[in-house]
Amino acid sequence: MFYIFHGDDSHSQREYLAKLTAKFGDHGMLDLNTTRFEGYVSFRDLSQACDAMPFLAPVRLVIVEGLLSSKKVDKPYQESLVAYLTQMPASARLVFLEPRTLPAKNAFIKLADKTDNGYVKKFSQPEGRELEKWIQKRAVEKEGNISPRAVHMLSTNIGSNLALLDNELEKLILYKGNAEITANDVELLSPYLAEASIFDLVDALGNRNEKKAAMLLQKKFNEGTDPFYLFSMFIRQFRLLIQVKEAGQDGSRPPAISQQLKMHSFVVGKLHQQCQQFSLPQLEKIYRHLLDVDVQVKTGRNDLTTALNLLVAVLTSPN
């Protein structure tokens, strides 16, 4: 039998695969009868792996990642594989893991839909309200209790990175036990909220909102945030804004920029939205100013706390 798991939610793909393979018998023996391939694999190697008789186990498991969407799979390969899948040994379990959604007209999708030994499941990253439902459900599965506000903070600041969300929930539930996880708990324990607060602060700078920017900066100081860490986040944020701004000069949208810069699409989306508040020369001027501040602090001509307060004043100035 063959399975096609496709879509951009690789975390759920692997979870589903783990549940599926748990039905294939003893885990230790299954490991001895498992072959894995990444990317392109020749038809000969793939068919030989599936044809091999299982050793002291009911099935032979073959897992292939990213093959069906590979540009190397030409028409002759496709025809050979389609023909093979209809007569594959009954002991073989062939799983295709595809990182992108395959079109309905894809030959392998069409074959799986019309044959008894094929199975297709699409995995798409949840967004918006569906993402919040996923967080709430996962917290319940882990025997945790989380407030709607905390759910919203996690979904907004981490996005659809389900593996990361799962780790954060695990940490929060271990910390709170049976008690409800609140927004304050998320802010306290999640390092990604530090980055989110930098987004808010940079937004205030872009809007020339001195009062809000000064308040957010002071809030970070009151929380005990190391000024050097805060400054490093400033530098990182404006460096990323410059990269996204430059990448979008030709009209490219966030999905294309995400692939070009090899950054998560959620992060690029937020950066792309934020950099609309600045021109490229403005961003470059700010970045040079940050480097000047770095030199001043390191040469003892200024302390970083004062320098950061002055930085906010300068960047929110109307001139």
N, C-alpha and C positions, 0 to 999 in steps of 0.2 A: 504494500500500500504506500502511496505517496501523499505528502501533506505540503501545502503551500501557505506559509504565513508571510503576509506582505503588509507594508505600511511603515510609517515613521516612528511607531511606538515599539522600539526594540525591547524595552523593559517588559512590557506585557507579553510580547512574543516569547521571551525566554521563560517567563513565569508559566505561561500556558504549556510550553514545551516540557518544563519540569513536571507538571501535573500529568501530561500525556505519557511521558516515559516512565513515570512511577507505576503505570499499569502494565509495563512490559516485563515484569518479573524482578528478580533480585537485583538490587542496584549494583552490587559488586560484579556480578557476572555480566550485567549489561555493559558496564564500563569496558570489559574485555572484548565485547562484541560491538563496539562503537567506533566508527571512522568519521573524522571531521575534515572538511575541506573549506578553504576560504577563497572567495573569488573564483576565477576561472579554473576548471579542472577538465582534463580531456575526457571525452566520452568513454574511452577505453578504461581509464582509471575509475571513473564513476560506476560504470556497469560491472567491472570486476569486483568492486567493493560491495555492491548490492548482491552480486551472484554468490559471494562467499557464504558457505554454510555456517550458521551460528555454532559456537562451541559451548556445549553444556548450557544452552539457553534457548528459549523459544524463538527469538527474533535476532536479526542483525540490523543494527541502527546505523544509518548513514545521514549525516547532517552537512548540508552545503549552504554556505552563506554568500549571497550576492551573485549567484550564477545566472539565474534566469534573466536578470536585467543587464548582464554583461554584454558589451558590444562585440566580444569575441564569439558569442554564440550566433553563428551565421545560419543560413537556411538549411544547409545539409546537416549541421549539428542538431538543429531544432527538430528536423524531420526524424533523425535517428533516435533522439531522446523521446519524442512523442510515441514512436513505434515501440520503443523499449518499455516505457511505462505501462503499456497495456498488457505486457507479458512478463512483468517483473516477478521473481520468485515470491511465493506466498510468505516466506520467512523474512523478507526484506521490509524495512520501514525507512523510507527515504523522506527526509524533511528538508524543504527548501526555505531558508530564512532570507527574505528580501527586505532591504532597508527603505525601499520606496514602494508606493502603491503601483501595482501593475494594472494596465488597462483591461477592461472586460473582454476586449477582442484578443488579448494575449493567447497564443495557442495553448499554453499549459493551463491557463485558467479555464479556457473552454473545455479542454480535455477533462480536467478534474470535475467540472460541473456535470458532465454527461456520462462519466464512468463510475462504477461502484467502488473502485479502489483508489479514488482520488478525493481529497478534502481540501477546501480553501477557506481561509479565515483572514479577514482584513483587520489590521490593528492601526488605528489612528490616534495620535496624541490628543487627549481631551483639552479643550480650551474653555475659558469663561466659566459659565455655570456648571458645565459638565466636569470641568477640572475640580471645582469646589466639591461637587458630589463625590468625585473619586477620593479626594482627601478625607472627607467625612467618613466614607465607607471604609477606607483603609484604616483609619483610626479605630473604628468599631471592631474591625477584624483583629486588631492588635490589642483589643480590650482596653482602649483608651477613650477619653472623653474630651472633646475639643470644642471651644466656643466658635460661633459663626465668624466673629471678628478675627480670631486666630487663623481660621481656615482662609479667610479672605487675604490676610497678610501673607500667608505662605504661597497662595496661588498667584498673587500679584508680584511678589518679589523673587520667586524662584521659577515661576512659569511651569511649562509642561515637562520639565525634566523629572520624570517619575522616579527614577532611581535616587535622585538627590532628595526629592520630597519624602520618599520612603525612609531614607536615612535620618532626615530631620524629625520625622514623626517618631521613629524608634527612640531617638535621643530624648525628645520631649516627653514621651510616655514613661520612659525609665526615670526621668526627673520628677514627674508629677504623680506617678502611680495611678490610683483611682480618681484623683482630684481632676477637675476640669482644667484643661490647658487654655490659658488666656493669651491675649495679645501681648501682655507684658512678658510672659514666658517665652514667646516666640522672639520678641525683641532682645531678650536677655541671652538666649542660647543660640540663636541662629546668626552666624557670621555674615550671611547674605543680607541681613537687615542693615549692616554697616554700609554695604554698597548701595542699598536702597536709599539710605539717608543722604549719601553723597549725590545720588540722582536728584533728590529733592533740593539739596543745597545748590547744585549746579543749575537746576531749573530757576531757583530764586535769583541767582546771579544773571542768568540769561534774560530774565524779566526785569532786571535792574531793581529788584525788590530788596533794598538794603535791610529793612526792618526784619523781614522774614529770614533772609540769609544770616544776619547777625544772630537771630534767635536760634536758628538751627545749629550754627556753629557753637554757640554757648551751651546748647543742650548736650552736644557731644563732649564738650569740656566737663560739664557737670556729671556726665556719666562715667568720667574717668578715662575717656579715650586718650591714648597716647598721641600727643600732637604730631610726632614724627610719623606714626601710622596714618593719621588723618591727612597729613601733607602728602604722603606717598599715594593715598587714594585720590587726592586732587590731581596729582601728576598723571596717574594712570587714567583717570576719567577723561582728562583733556587730550591725552595722547590717543585714546580710543575714538574720541569725537573727531579729531583731525583725520584719523584713518578712515572713518565712515564717511566724513564729509568729502574727502578726496575721492573715495571709491564711488560716491554718488554723483560726481561732477558730470559724468556722461549720461545721467538720467537713470542709472541702475536703481532698482528697488531693493528693499531689505533682503528678500530671498536670495537674489543674485549676489549682493554684498556679503551675506552670510557665508556663502560658498567660497567666494573670493578670499575673504579674510580668515576662513576656517573658524568662525565664531558661532555660538549658539544663536539661532534665529530670533529667539525671544529677546536676548540682550541687544542684538543688532537693531531690532525693531524699536526698542526704547531709545537707543543711541541716535538712530536716524530721526526720530521724532524730536529729540532734544537738540540736535545740531541745527535744526531749522531756525533756532533762535540766534544763531551766530553765523557770520560770514567766515569763510576760510581765513582771510587776513586777520580777523578778530581772534579766532582760535589760535593762530600761530603767534600773535602778539601776546596773548594770555600765557601760552606755553613758555615763551621766552621770559616773561615776567616771573613765572614759577621757577625757572632755572636761575634767574638772578636772586630770588629769595633763597634758594638752596645754597648759593655761594655765600650770601651774606650771613646766613646762620652758621655755616661751616667755618667761616673765617672769624666768627665772634662779633660781627658788626650788628647783629640783631638776634633776639631770642625768638623761637618759632611761634610761641603763643601770640606775641605782639605782631609778628609778621603775618600770621593768618588773619588776625583782626584787621590789619591794614589792607591785606589783600582783598577782603570782602568789601571794604570801603572803596578801594580803587576800582574794583570790577563792577560795582553797582553805581559808580558815578555816571551821571548823564553825559559827561564830556568824553 
